[in-house]
Amino acid sequence: MFGFGDMIEKLKKDPKTIVFTEGNDPRILEASSRLLASSFLHPILLGNPEEIEAVAEKEGFNIRGAEIIDPTNYDRMDEMVELFCELRKSKGVTPEEAKKILSGANYFGTMLVKMGVADSLLGGATYSTADTVRPALQLIKTKPGNSIVSSCFILVRPSATGENEVLAMADCAINIKPTADELVEIAGETAECAKIFGIDPKVAFLSYSTLGSGKGEDVDKMREATEKAKAKYPNLAIDGELQFDAAVAPRVARTKCPNSEVAGHANTFIFPDINAGNIGYKVAQRMGNFEAYGPILLGLNASINDLSRGCNGLEVYSMAIITAALA
Ligand SMILES: CC(C)(COP(=O)(O)OP(=O)(O)OC[C@H]1O[C@@H](n2cnc3c(N)ncnc32)[C@H](O)[C@@H]1OP(=O)(O)O)[C@@H](O)C(=O)NCCC(=O)NCCS
């Protein structure tokens, strides 16, 4: 069962720091004031201190105790520039170019994580997903053993009985047209992430076809991914290719694929591409009354996440807890 309680307890035992790249955004300041009211997660706000304090005062958020770092006046800038040039030496980046790039809070904040000044980062309240994620791809890189960074959303539908419905969906935000092998990796990472949120993963590789009922390149891709994923993760419940109704509706599953242990009960959905994934999670969120948490980046060597530009202060607070708890 998903709840923030476990994550907050984990952070209370081992408090973390989180960088907010958009330190003067009122939604970030609202989340920071909430975080500062307890002591399990310490916010680091990037931006001009006077400007940040003025916005906080105007909006009525108490941010006393927050650390504010101004990228234009950072005492470890020389060290940061040197490390940045080292990390990007294959691209031939000069110190002058590095200084210019690091004046952007997304690159500067990512370097704070790389240097160990912060444990995690949350950005994207005003930056696009691509601009938030690109510095992480370039500087933090994939975890050993992973070939790509991907992402998933955790979807939670609160219920009056307290038995929240919790699902995982991937990749809705990063990889535009993943190959079959990349889908295998996305499925493995998503299943691991799903477990952290209390899901016992039953993984469905989604398609417009169920076990050969339709034909086409994307059907072949999802079938190949399913076979490879079954071989790679023998302890996971996996099936595909499945249509969404066969994946979730027991009655449809009994007709279309009666022998599947996943069909009818899937809770971890792997989409063929970002079009399907991004549209799919938003249909669940906007028309199915699910709360959507993510994108949670998977396969990255540090905990860095992206906000939706349409987020509110409460969503920033929730994503900050998730991001830090995964650090
Ligand atoms: C993630 C994304 C931004 C990368 O795009 P990009 O920066 O143009 O990609 P590039 O090919 O120029 O690669 C930039 C760097 O990231 C790395 N990279 C790109 N995709 C990667 C991935 N999935 N995993 C790991 N590294 C990746 C590249 O290897 C490259 O590294 P290098 O500079 O050290 O050589 C792109 O895939 C994208 O736009 N995805 C969709 C984002 C989106 O709009 N989502 C919907 C809203 S939620």
The ligand as a MOL file (V3000), in Angstrom:
LIG
                    3D

  0  0  0     0  0            999 V3000
M  V30 BEGIN CTAB
M  V30 COUNTS 48 50 0 0 0
M  V30 BEGIN ATOM
M  V30 1 C 15.6380 12.8420 -22.8120 0
M  V30 2 C 15.8930 13.7260 -24.0110 0
M  V30 3 C 15.6830 15.1530 -23.5840 0
M  V30 4 C 17.3230 13.6190 -24.5000 0
M  V30 5 O 17.3570 14.4230 -25.6370 0
M  V30 6 P 18.6410 15.1730 -26.1930 0
M  V30 7 O 19.2840 15.9730 -25.1380 0
M  V30 8 O 18.2410 15.8430 -27.4550 0
M  V30 9 O 19.4800 13.9130 -26.5170 0
M  V30 10 P 20.8900 13.7990 -27.1360 0
M  V30 11 O 20.8040 12.6610 -28.0860 0
M  V30 12 O 21.4020 15.1170 -27.6330 0
M  V30 13 O 21.7350 13.3430 -25.8800 0
M  V30 14 C 22.2170 14.2120 -24.8740 0
M  V30 15 C 23.0190 13.3390 -23.9290 0
M  V30 16 O 22.1220 12.5430 -23.1660 0
M  V30 17 C 22.4120 11.1420 -23.3690 0
M  V30 18 N 21.1100 10.4600 -23.4520 0
M  V30 19 C 20.0780 10.7520 -24.2840 0
M  V30 20 N 19.0430 9.9500 -24.0010 0
M  V30 21 C 19.4340 9.1330 -22.9890 0
M  V30 22 C 18.8030 8.0920 -22.2530 0
M  V30 23 N 17.5540 7.7090 -22.4670 0
M  V30 24 N 19.5090 7.4830 -21.2750 0
M  V30 25 C 20.7880 7.8450 -20.9960 0
M  V30 26 N 21.4390 8.8320 -21.6630 0
M  V30 27 C 20.7600 9.4570 -22.6490 0
M  V30 28 C 23.1800 11.0730 -24.6700 0
M  V30 29 O 24.0050 9.9500 -24.6840 0
M  V30 30 C 23.9530 12.3760 -24.6450 0
M  V30 31 O 25.0780 12.2410 -23.7960 0
M  V30 32 P 26.4520 12.9990 -24.1740 0
M  V30 33 O 26.1130 14.4650 -24.3180 0
M  V30 34 O 27.3390 12.7140 -22.9990 0
M  V30 35 O 26.9200 12.4010 -25.4590 0
M  V30 36 C 14.9550 13.3010 -25.1800 0
M  V30 37 O 14.9770 11.9140 -25.2740 0
M  V30 38 C 13.5580 13.8210 -25.0540 0
M  V30 39 O 13.2700 14.9560 -25.4470 0
M  V30 40 N 12.6450 12.9740 -24.5260 0
M  V30 41 C 11.2500 13.3770 -24.3800 0
M  V30 42 C 11.0530 14.3810 -23.2720 0
M  V30 43 C 9.6380 14.8640 -23.2480 0
M  V30 44 O 9.2910 15.7750 -23.9690 0
M  V30 45 N 8.7900 14.2280 -22.4170 0
M  V30 46 C 7.3890 14.5030 -22.3860 0
M  V30 47 C 6.9550 15.3520 -21.2380 0
M  V30 48 S 6.9580 14.5270 -19.6700 0
M  V30 END ATOM
M  V30 BEGIN BOND
M  V30 1 1 1 2
M  V30 2 1 2 3
M  V30 3 1 2 4
M  V30 4 1 2 36
M  V30 5 1 4 5
M  V30 6 1 5 6
M  V30 7 2 6 7
M  V30 8 1 6 8
M  V30 9 1 6 9
M  V30 10 1 9 10
M  V30 11 2 10 11
M  V30 12 1 10 12
M  V30 13 1 10 13
M  V30 14 1 13 14
M  V30 15 1 14 15
M  V30 16 1 15 16
M  V30 17 1 15 30
M  V30 18 1 16 17
M  V30 19 1 17 18
M  V30 20 1 17 28
M  V30 21 1 18 19
M  V30 22 1 18 27
M  V30 23 2 19 20
M  V30 24 1 20 21
M  V30 25 1 21 22
M  V30 26 2 21 27
M  V30 27 1 22 23
M  V30 28 2 22 24
M  V30 29 1 24 25
M  V30 30 2 25 26
M  V30 31 1 26 27
M  V30 32 1 28 29
M  V30 33 1 28 30
M  V30 34 1 30 31
M  V30 35 1 31 32
M  V30 36 2 32 33
M  V30 37 1 32 34
M  V30 38 1 32 35
M  V30 39 1 36 37
M  V30 40 1 36 38
M  V30 41 2 38 39
M  V30 42 1 38 40
M  V30 43 1 40 41
M  V30 44 1 41 42
M  V30 45 1 42 43
M  V30 46 2 43 44
M  V30 47 1 43 45
M  V30 48 1 45 46
M  V30 49 1 46 47
M  V30 50 1 47 48
M  V30 END BOND
M  V30 END CTAB
M  END
